[in-house]
Amino acid sequence: MWLWAIVTSAIIAAVAAIGGSKYNVLAQLNLPRIPVDEGDVTTVGLVAIGAAILAALLGALLGGALGTRFHRRVDAAGYSALTDQQASERQI
Protein backbone atom coordinates (compact mmCIF):
# COMPACT_ATOMS: atom_id res chain seq x y z
CA MET A 1 0.00 0.00 0.00
CA TRP A 2 2.82 2.39 0.83
CA LEU A 3 4.29 1.73 -2.60
CA TRP A 4 1.26 3.43 -4.20
CA ALA A 5 1.86 6.49 -2.02
CA ILE A 6 5.45 6.71 -3.25
CA VAL A 7 4.42 6.26 -6.88
CA THR A 8 1.71 8.90 -6.55
CA SER A 9 4.13 11.31 -4.88
CA ALA A 10 6.66 10.77 -7.66
CA ILE A 11 4.03 11.51 -10.31
CA ILE A 12 2.93 14.68 -8.51
CA ALA A 13 6.57 15.76 -8.14
CA ALA A 14 7.18 15.17 -11.86
CA VAL A 15 4.10 17.23 -12.79
CA ALA A 16 5.24 20.00 -10.44
CA ALA A 17 8.74 19.96 -11.95
CA ILE A 18 7.32 20.18 -15.46
CA GLY A 19 4.90 22.96 -14.48
CA GLY A 20 7.67 24.96 -12.87
CA SER A 21 7.08 27.99 -10.67
CA LYS A 22 4.22 29.23 -12.85
CA TYR A 23 1.75 27.03 -10.97
CA ASN A 24 3.39 27.24 -7.53
CA VAL A 25 0.39 28.18 -5.40
CA LEU A 26 2.37 28.46 -2.16
CA ALA A 27 4.74 31.00 -3.70
CA GLN A 28 1.78 33.18 -4.70
CA LEU A 29 0.40 33.22 -1.14
CA ASN A 30 1.82 35.82 1.20
CA LEU A 31 2.56 33.48 4.11
CA PRO A 32 5.32 33.86 6.71
CA ARG A 33 8.47 32.04 5.63
CA ILE A 34 10.99 30.05 7.60
CA PRO A 35 14.41 31.66 7.09
CA VAL A 36 16.01 28.48 5.70
CA ASP A 37 17.50 27.89 2.29
CA GLU A 38 15.20 25.76 0.12
CA GLY A 39 18.14 23.53 -0.84
CA ASP A 40 18.63 22.55 2.80
CA VAL A 41 14.95 21.74 3.18
CA THR A 42 15.05 19.60 0.04
CA THR A 43 18.07 17.69 1.32
CA VAL A 44 16.44 17.06 4.69
CA GLY A 45 13.25 15.97 2.94
CA LEU A 46 15.12 13.49 0.74
CA VAL A 47 16.94 12.07 3.75
CA ALA A 48 13.64 11.72 5.61
CA ILE A 49 12.02 9.96 2.66
CA GLY A 50 14.99 7.62 2.37
CA ALA A 51 14.85 6.85 6.08
CA ALA A 52 11.09 6.16 5.89
CA ILE A 53 11.53 3.80 2.93
CA LEU A 54 14.39 2.01 4.67
CA ALA A 55 12.40 1.67 7.90
CA ALA A 56 9.41 0.25 6.00
CA LEU A 57 11.64 -2.22 4.16
CA LEU A 58 13.38 -3.37 7.33
CA GLY A 59 10.03 -3.69 9.11
CA ALA A 60 8.63 -5.78 6.27
CA LEU A 61 11.69 -8.05 6.26
CA LEU A 62 11.67 -8.46 10.04
CA GLY A 63 7.92 -9.12 10.12
CA GLY A 64 8.20 -11.66 7.33
CA ALA A 65 11.06 -13.47 9.06
CA LEU A 66 9.27 -13.57 12.40
CA GLY A 67 6.01 -14.66 10.75
CA THR A 68 7.78 -17.46 8.91
CA ARG A 69 9.44 -18.60 12.12
CA PHE A 70 6.13 -18.58 14.00
CA HIS A 71 4.23 -20.47 11.33
CA ARG A 72 6.94 -23.10 10.99
CA ARG A 73 6.71 -23.73 14.74
CA VAL A 74 2.90 -23.95 14.56
CA ASP A 75 3.08 -26.31 11.59
CA ALA A 76 5.65 -28.47 13.36
CA ALA A 77 3.48 -28.65 16.49
CA GLY A 78 0.43 -29.57 14.42
CA TYR A 79 2.35 -32.24 12.53
CA SER A 80 3.76 -33.60 15.78
CA ALA A 81 0.29 -33.83 17.30
CA LEU A 82 -1.01 -35.51 14.16
CA THR A 83 1.73 -38.16 14.17
CA ASP A 84 1.22 -38.81 17.91
CA GLN A 85 -2.50 -39.35 17.28
CA GLN A 86 -1.81 -41.72 14.37
CA ALA A 87 0.69 -43.67 16.48
CA SER A 88 -1.85 -44.09 19.31
CA GLU A 89 -4.51 -45.27 16.83
CA ARG A 90 -2.17 -47.96 15.51
CA GLN A 91 -1.54 -49.31 19.00
CA ILE A 92 -5.24 -49.87 19.67
PAPA-645873 format. One record per atom (N, C-alpha, C): residue in three letters; x, y, z; chain. Coordinates in steps of 0.001 Angstrom, whole numbers, always signed. Example, Ala and Ser with C-alpha at 12.3 -4.5 7.8 and 13.67 -1.06 7.14 Angstrom:
<rest ALA	x +13190	y -5690	z +7800	kette A>
<rest ALA	x +12300	y -4500	z +7800	kette A>
<rest ALA	x +13200	y -3300	z +7800	kette A>
<rest SER	x +12850	y -2250	z +7080	kette A>
<rest SER	x +13670	y -1060	z +7140	kette A>
<rest SER	x +12900	y +30	z +7870	kette A>
***
This chain:
<rest MET	x +823	y -1190	z +0	kette A>
<rest MET	x +0	y +0	z +0	kette A>
<rest MET	x +872	y +1261	z +0	kette A>
<rest TRP	x +1957	y +1209	z +766	kette A>
<rest TRP	x +2819	y +2391	z +833	kette A>
<rest TRP	x +3516	y +2631	z -492	kette A>
<rest LEU	x +3656	y +1574	z -1304	kette A>
<rest LEU	x +4288	y +1735	z -2602	kette A>
<rest LEU	x +3461	y +2651	z -3504	kette A>
<rest TRP	x +2126	y +2549	z -3409	kette A>
<rest TRP	x +1257	y +3427	z -4197	kette A>
<rest TRP	x +1432	y +4881	z -3779	kette A>
<rest ALA	x +1638	y +5128	z -2496	kette A>
<rest ALA	x +1858	y +6495	z -2025	kette A>
<rest ALA	x +3148	y +7064	z -2604	kette A>
<rest ILE	x +4184	y +6248	z -2690	kette A>
<rest ILE	x +5451	y +6707	z -3251	kette A>
<rest ILE	x +5305	y +6975	z -4747	kette A>
<rest VAL	x +4623	y +6071	z -5448	kette A>
<rest VAL	x +4419	y +6256	z -6885	kette A>
<rest VAL	x +3605	y +7523	z -7151	kette A>
<rest THR	x +2537	y +7715	z -6393	kette A>
<rest THR	x +1706	y +8902	z -6555	kette A>
<rest THR	x +2506	y +10167	z -6262	kette A>
<rest SER	x +3300	y +10142	z -5219	kette A>
<rest SER	x +4131	y +11310	z -4883	kette A>
<rest SER	x +5136	y +11607	z -5988	kette A>
<rest ALA	x +5707	y +10564	z -6570	kette A>
<rest ALA	x +6660	y +10766	z -7657	kette A>
<rest ALA	x +5982	y +11379	z -8879	kette A>
<rest ILE	x +4767	y +10939	z -9176	kette A>
<rest ILE	x +4029	y +11507	z -10309	kette A>
<rest ILE	x +3704	y +12975	z -10057	kette A>
<rest ILE	x +3250	y +13289	z -8854	kette A>
<rest ILE	x +2930	y +14678	z -8506	kette A>
<rest ILE	x +4186	y +15541	z -8569	kette A>
<rest ALA	x +5311	y +15005	z -8081	kette A>
<rest ALA	x +6571	y +15756	z -8135	kette A>
<rest ALA	x +7005	y +16001	z -9571	kette A>
<rest ALA	x +6816	y +15003	z -10448	kette A>
<rest ALA	x +7178	y +15173	z -11858	kette A>
<rest ALA	x +6303	y +16235	z -12519	kette A>
<rest VAL	x +5008	y +16212	z -12235	kette A>
<rest VAL	x +4098	y +17226	z -12793	kette A>
<rest VAL	x +4485	y +18610	z -12283	kette A>
<rest ALA	x +4832	y +18712	z -11005	kette A>
<rest ALA	x +5240	y +19998	z -10438	kette A>
<rest ALA	x +6546	y +20484	z -11067	kette A>
<rest ALA	x +7464	y +19567	z -11328	kette A>
<rest ALA	x +8736	y +19962	z -11952	kette A>
<rest ALA	x +8520	y +20431	z -13385	kette A>
<rest ILE	x +7612	y +19779	z -14080	kette A>
<rest ILE	x +7320	y +20180	z -15460	kette A>
<rest ILE	x +6601	y +21526	z -15478	kette A>
<rest GLY	x +5666	y +21712	z -14549	kette A>
<rest GLY	x +4905	y +22959	z -14482	kette A>
<rest GLY	x +5750	y +24147	z -14065	kette A>
<rest GLY	x +6781	y +23890	z -13301	kette A>
<rest GLY	x +7668	y +24959	z -12865	kette A>
<rest GLY	x +7020	y +25868	z -11841	kette A>
<rest SER	x +7568	y +27059	z -11689	kette A>
<rest SER	x +7079	y +27994	z -10673	kette A>
<rest SER	x +5831	y +28737	z -11119	kette A>
<rest LYS	x +5418	y +28543	z -12353	kette A>
<rest LYS	x +4223	y +29229	z -12848	kette A>
<rest LYS	x +2980	y +28811	z -12058	kette A>
<rest TYR	x +2923	y +27550	z -11671	kette A>
<rest TYR	x +1750	y +27025	z -10967	kette A>
<rest TYR	x +2022	y +26777	z -9486	kette A>
<rest ASN	x +3060	y +27397	z -8937	kette A>
<rest ASN	x +3394	y +27240	z -7527	kette A>
<rest ASN	x +2447	y +28101	z -6693	kette A>
<rest VAL	x +1418	y +27465	z -6153	kette A>
<rest VAL	x +388	y +28181	z -5398	kette A>
<rest VAL	x +960	y +28741	z -4097	kette A>
<rest LEU	x +1818	y +27990	z -3445	kette A>
<rest LEU	x +2366	y +28456	z -2165	kette A>
<rest LEU	x +3242	y +29686	z -2336	kette A>
<rest ALA	x +3909	y +29812	z -3468	kette A>
<rest ALA	x +4739	y +30995	z -3701	kette A>
<rest ALA	x +3875	y +32231	z -3917	kette A>
<rest GLN	x +2675	y +32058	z -4448	kette A>
<rest GLN	x +1778	y +33184	z -4699	kette A>
<rest GLN	x +1083	y +33668	z -3432	kette A>
<rest LEU	x +992	y +32807	z -2416	kette A>
<rest LEU	x +399	y +33221	z -1144	kette A>
<rest LEU	x +1420	y +34033	z -348	kette A>
<rest ASN	x +934	y +34981	z +402	kette A>
<rest ASN	x +1825	y +35820	z +1200	kette A>
<rest ASN	x +1860	y +35282	z +2629	kette A>
<rest LEU	x +2475	y +34125	z +2806	kette A>
<rest LEU	x +2565	y +33482	z +4114	kette A>
<rest LEU	x +3924	y +33751	z +4734	kette A>
<rest PRO	x +4007	y +33696	z +6067	kette A>
<rest PRO	x +5316	y +33862	z +6707	kette A>
<rest PRO	x +6246	y +32709	z +6298	kette A>
<rest ARG	x +7489	y +33030	z +6083	kette A>
<rest ARG	x +8469	y +32043	z +5625	kette A>
<rest ARG	x +9454	y +31696	z +6735	kette A>
<rest ILE	x +9929	y +30468	z +6696	kette A>
<rest ILE	x +10990	y +30046	z +7597	kette A>
<rest ILE	x +12306	y +30479	z +6951	kette A>
<rest PRO	x +13173	y +31160	z +7693	kette A>
<rest PRO	x +14415	y +31660	z +7086	kette A>
<rest PRO	x +15451	y +30548	z +6879	kette A>
<rest VAL	x +15117	y +29603	z +6000	kette A>
<rest VAL	x +16006	y +28478	z +5705	kette A>
<rest VAL	x +16107	y +28371	z +4194	kette A>
<rest ASP	x +17289	y +28065	z +3719	kette A>
<rest ASP	x +17502	y +27889	z +2288	kette A>
<rest ASP	x +16690	y +26695	z +1789	kette A>
<rest GLU	x +16040	y +26835	z +643	kette A>
<rest GLU	x +15203	y +25763	z +115	kette A>
<rest GLU	x +16017	y +24516	z -220	kette A>
<rest GLY	x +17273	y +24676	z -559	kette A>
<rest GLY	x +18136	y +23533	z -841	kette A>
<rest GLY	x +18339	y +22664	z +382	kette A>
<rest ASP	x +18482	y +23306	z +1558	kette A>
<rest ASP	x +18634	y +22553	z +2801	kette A>
<rest ASP	x +17368	y +21778	z +3125	kette A>
<rest VAL	x +16221	y +22401	z +2902	kette A>
<rest VAL	x +14949	y +21744	z +3179	kette A>
<rest VAL	x +14762	y +20550	z +2245	kette A>
<rest THR	x +15159	y +20701	z +1002	kette A>
<rest THR	x +15053	y +19599	z +40	kette A>
<rest THR	x +15941	y +18440	z +458	kette A>
<rest THR	x +17151	y +18739	z +885	kette A>
<rest THR	x +18070	y +17690	z +1319	kette A>
<rest THR	x +17522	y +16950	z +2526	kette A>
<rest VAL	x +17015	y +17681	z +3495	kette A>
<rest VAL	x +16442	y +17058	z +4690	kette A>
<rest VAL	x +15227	y +16223	z +4303	kette A>
<rest GLY	x +14416	y +16722	z +3392	kette A>
<rest GLY	x +13248	y +15968	z +2937	kette A>
<rest GLY	x +13636	y +14670	z +2252	kette A>
<rest LEU	x +14660	y +14707	z +1410	kette A>
<rest LEU	x +15116	y +13494	z +743	kette A>
<rest LEU	x +15683	y +12479	z +1732	kette A>
<rest VAL	x +16412	y +12960	z +2722	kette A>
<rest VAL	x +16943	y +12065	z +3752	kette A>
<rest VAL	x +15801	y +11446	z +4545	kette A>
<rest ALA	x +14785	y +12241	z +4869	kette A>
<rest ALA	x +13636	y +11722	z +5614	kette A>
<rest ALA	x +12873	y +10683	z +4802	kette A>
<rest ILE	x +12703	y +10929	z +3513	kette A>
<rest ILE	x +12021	y +9957	z +2657	kette A>
<rest ILE	x +12830	y +8668	z +2571	kette A>
<rest GLY	x +14126	y +8804	z +2409	kette A>
<rest GLY	x +14988	y +7620	z +2368	kette A>
<rest GLY	x +14927	y +6823	z +3659	kette A>
<rest ALA	x +14925	y +7527	z +4789	kette A>
<rest ALA	x +14845	y +6845	z +6082	kette A>
<rest ALA	x +13498	y +6143	z +6240	kette A>
<rest ALA	x +12417	y +6773	z +5786	kette A>
<rest ALA	x +11091	y +6160	z +5886	kette A>
<rest ALA	x +10998	y +4911	z +5016	kette A>
<rest ILE	x +11546	y +4970	z +3810	kette A>
<rest ILE	x +11530	y +3801	z +2925	kette A>
<rest ILE	x +12369	y +2671	z +3515	kette A>
<rest LEU	x +13531	y +3018	z +4053	kette A>
<rest LEU	x +14394	y +2007	z +4665	kette A>
<rest LEU	x +13733	y +1376	z +5886	kette A>
<rest ALA	x +13083	y +2200	z +6715	kette A>
<rest ALA	x +12401	y +1669	z +7898	kette A>
<rest ALA	x +11252	y +745	z +7498	kette A>
<rest ALA	x +10502	y +1109	z +6461	kette A>
<rest ALA	x +9413	y +254	z +5997	kette A>
<rest ALA	x +9943	y -1065	z +5453	kette A>
<rest LEU	x +11043	y -1006	z +4708	kette A>
<rest LEU	x +11636	y -2220	z +4156	kette A>
<rest LEU	x +12152	y -3128	z +5262	kette A>
<rest LEU	x +12862	y -2559	z +6222	kette A>
<rest LEU	x +13380	y -3367	z +7333	kette A>
<rest LEU	x +12244	y -3959	z +8168	kette A>
<rest GLY	x +11184	y -3170	z +8383	kette A>
<rest GLY	x +10030	y -3685	z +9114	kette A>
<rest GLY	x +9354	y -4828	z +8381	kette A>
<rest ALA	x +9243	y -4717	z +7069	kette A>
<rest ALA	x +8635	y -5784	z +6275	kette A>
<rest ALA	x +9491	y -7048	z +6324	kette A>
<rest LEU	x +10802	y -6888	z +6204	kette A>
<rest LEU	x +11691	y -8048	z +6256	kette A>
<rest LEU	x +11657	y -8712	z +7631	kette A>
<rest LEU	x +11699	y -7914	z +8684	kette A>
<rest LEU	x +11669	y -8456	z +10037	kette A>
<rest LEU	x +10337	y -9143	z +10307	kette A>
<rest GLY	x +9238	y -8513	z +9923	kette A>
<rest GLY	x +7920	y -9116	z +10122	kette A>
<rest GLY	x +7765	y -10408	z +9338	kette A>
<rest GLY	x +8276	y -10430	z +8115	kette A>
<rest GLY	x +8199	y -11658	z +7326	kette A>
<rest GLY	x +9017	y -12779	z +7945	kette A>
<rest ALA	x +10207	y -12443	z +8435	kette A>
<rest ALA	x +11061	y -13467	z +9056	kette A>
<rest ALA	x +10427	y -14007	z +10331	kette A>
<rest LEU	x +9901	y -13117	z +11157	kette A>
<rest LEU	x +9267	y -13567	z +12396	kette A>
<rest LEU	x +7983	y -14349	z +12115	kette A>
<rest GLY	x +7229	y -13934	z +11122	kette A>
<rest GLY	x +6013	y -14656	z +10755	kette A>
<rest GLY	x +6323	y -16043	z +10226	kette A>
<rest THR	x +7366	y -16153	z +9422	kette A>
<rest THR	x +7776	y -17459	z +8912	kette A>
<rest THR	x +8208	y -18367	z +10052	kette A>
<rest ARG	x +8973	y -17817	z +10961	kette A>
<rest ARG	x +9441	y -18602	z +12123	kette A>
<rest ARG	x +8264	y -19087	z +12949	kette A>
<rest PHE	x +7291	y -18212	z +13206	kette A>
<rest PHE	x +6125	y -18580	z +14000	kette A>
<rest PHE	x +5321	y -19679	z +13307	kette A>
<rest HIS	x +5063	y -19508	z +12027	kette A>
<rest HIS	x +4225	y -20475	z +11326	kette A>
<rest HIS	x +4917	y -21819	z +11147	kette A>
<rest ARG	x +6234	y -21818	z +11034	kette A>
<rest ARG	x +6942	y -23099	z +10992	kette A>
<rest ARG	x +6812	y -23835	z +12312	kette A>
<rest ARG	x +6863	y -23099	z +13424	kette A>
<rest ARG	x +6707	y -23726	z +14738	kette A>
<rest ARG	x +5291	y -24259	z +14915	kette A>
<rest VAL	x +4292	y -23496	z +14464	kette A>
<rest VAL	x +2905	y -23946	z +14564	kette A>
<rest VAL	x +2683	y -25178	z +13699	kette A>
<rest ASP	x +3217	y -25159	z +12485	kette A>
<rest ASP	x +3079	y -26306	z +11592	kette A>
<rest ASP	x +3767	y -27540	z +12164	kette A>
<rest ALA	x +4934	y -27340	z +12763	kette A>
<rest ALA	x +5649	y -28467	z +13361	kette A>
<rest ALA	x +4868	y -29033	z +14540	kette A>
<rest ALA	x +4270	y -28180	z +15359	kette A>
<rest ALA	x +3478	y -28652	z +16491	kette A>
<rest ALA	x +2240	y -29397	z +16007	kette A>
<rest GLY	x +1610	y -28889	z +14972	kette A>
<rest GLY	x +433	y -29569	z +14424	kette A>
<rest GLY	x +794	y -30908	z +13818	kette A>
<rest TYR	x +1910	y -30989	z +13124	kette A>
<rest TYR	x +2350	y -32244	z +12526	kette A>
<rest TYR	x +2732	y -33236	z +13611	kette A>
<rest SER	x +3380	y -32749	z +14663	kette A>
<rest SER	x +3765	y -33598	z +15784	kette A>
<rest SER	x +2530	y -34179	z +16458	kette A>
<rest ALA	x +1518	y -33346	z +16676	kette A>
<rest ALA	x +286	y -33830	z +17305	kette A>
<rest ALA	x -411	y -34835	z +16404	kette A>
<rest LEU	x -382	y -34606	z +15115	kette A>
<rest LEU	x -1012	y -35513	z +14161	kette A>
<rest LEU	x -314	y -36862	z +14162	kette A>
<rest THR	x +1001	y -36888	z +14172	kette A>
<rest THR	x +1728	y -38158	z +14167	kette A>
<rest THR	x +1557	y -38886	z +15496	kette A>
<rest ASP	x +1461	y -38178	z +16613	kette A>
<rest ASP	x +1218	y -38812	z +17908	kette A>
<rest ASP	x -153	y -39478	z +17917	kette A>
<rest GLN	x -1144	y -38810	z +17327	kette A>
<rest GLN	x -2496	y -39350	z +17277	kette A>
<rest GLN	x -2530	y -40588	z +16384	kette A>
<rest GLN	x -1844	y -40563	z +15270	kette A>
<rest GLN	x -1806	y -41723	z +14368	kette A>
<rest GLN	x -1097	y -42891	z +15028	kette A>
<rest ALA	x -43	y -42607	z +15793	kette A>
<rest ALA	x +690	y -43667	z +16479	kette A>
<rest ALA	x -196	y -44316	z +17549	kette A>
<rest SER	x -984	y -43524	z +18275	kette A>
<rest SER	x -1854	y -44090	z +19307	kette A>
<rest SER	x -2996	y -44895	z +18694	kette A>
<rest GLU	x -3453	y -44510	z +17500	kette A>
<rest GLU	x -4513	y -45271	z +16828	kette A>
<rest GLU	x -3986	y -46612	z +16351	kette A>
<rest ARG	x -2747	y -46689	z +15978	kette A>
<rest ARG	x -2172	y -47955	z +15506	kette A>
<rest ARG	x -1975	y -48932	z +16642	kette A>
<rest GLN	x -1783	y -48425	z +17865	kette A>
<rest GLN	x -1539	y -49307	z +19002	kette A>
<rest GLN	x -2824	y -49940	z +19512	kette A>
<rest ILE	x -3950	y -49366	z +19167	kette A>
<rest ILE	x -5236	y -49875	z +19674	kette A>
<rest ILE	x -5652	y -51128	z +19017	kette A>
***
